[in-house]
Amino acid sequence: MPTRRRLLAGAAGLLATPAIVETVGAQSAFDWKRFKGTEIEVTLTLNPRADILQKNQKEFEELTGIRVGSEQIPEQQQRQKIVIELASGRPSFDVTMVSLHVTKRTLGKAKWLTDLRPLLADPTLTAPDFDYADFTPGGLSYVTQADGRIDSLPMFIDLWVLYWNKQIFQEAGLGYPSSMDEMLATARKLTVPGRQQYGFVGRGLKNANIPVWTSWLLGQGQETVSPDGKLLTDTAEAIWAGELYKTLMRECAPPGSIGFNWNESQTSFAQGRAAMWLDGIGFTPPLEDPAKSRIVGKVGFGVTPPGPKAQHSAMFGSSLGVAAASRKQGAAYFYCQWATGKANLRRVLQTGSGAPPRRSPFQDPALMASSRFGREWFETLLKSNEIARPGLPEIIPVTEFRDTFGIALTNMIGGADVAAELRRATNEFRPVLERSEQG
């Protein structure tokens, strides 16, 4: 588990960020052609952000003279591939896309990725216009390990927001909820089973349902695992979040939602059967597609309401890092800079491929004016970006965590006692977490 010394080092690393920003912003003898003639290999997960990088790869090659071989692999297989190859000490790639919500801790503990802090602080290696300060706090915290190492650069953040049906709210004379307690009260008022109208819809399926519960827990200013590796899953705050989850799903959600994943939740909301839906902002496009949605033009986008102690948006995301075993560190780092630079992250937002972890794309009037999602969508994304915290614990056995506590949440929807279920799941998972941190 992280020691006090490592945690202090991590805090020092974050405090040192302004120094990095100041150094990077200085005038330098930076030259994009410094590694001309080098060939690098890049492994990407199969997603729209990777499409953008491959589509514009020639731009990077012409800018730098570096030749790039890149491939996209489905996320689950890609995660397995990079762990196996990095562990061997002879990876076939120089740059890898990282699923932060799953493999951050695994890669960080093994130190398989290069610590980028010295490179970021070197004005001959970091472009003057890279603008490190443009990254959001959530994005930067996500790529920072417990010991302060920054071993990747943020590429994409999936932020959880509260979708709401403006027509249903207007007909009931209600406004957007100002707190989680008010959200529950509103959901109850808008639940009219006789009209097949429900106040809330969300994931009930085990494993998939965890981020709904953790989103409510963030409203207590608490995550599921403390910085020093202790489970916080049966605290008073965790039980409060569990009770909120149970009540919403039992009293205010459509029948059968115990088996809902994001797609069933999205369908219910798009059909106008649910007044509110908590999930990732990346599910927006179908809601504004007349061929798939009955509520086009009626969709509201809201930041997750504040809880009793805090207001946060649960986040998931990906980044790009340089393999520590790569012999082409400089060229690989240049690729990461280009990939996470302002131009590419503007493309991410422009194409609706997700939320970039930079501020500048959201401050582009032309981009907002040309978007079919509207100003509210942009404003919700930007504010959520500023208050983002991980929706899953940064631990090695993430899948086991989701399975164990996902079953507990599903049992709650069935009527089980919240405190008892969380205690059982906590006791069951604790030895799994402890074993993962040994060695």
Order of alpha helices (4+ residues) and beta strands (2+ residues): alpha-alpha-beta-alpha-alpha-beta-alpha-beta-alpha-alpha-alpha-beta-alpha-alpha-alpha-alpha-alpha-beta-beta-beta-alpha-alpha-alpha-alpha-beta-alpha-alpha
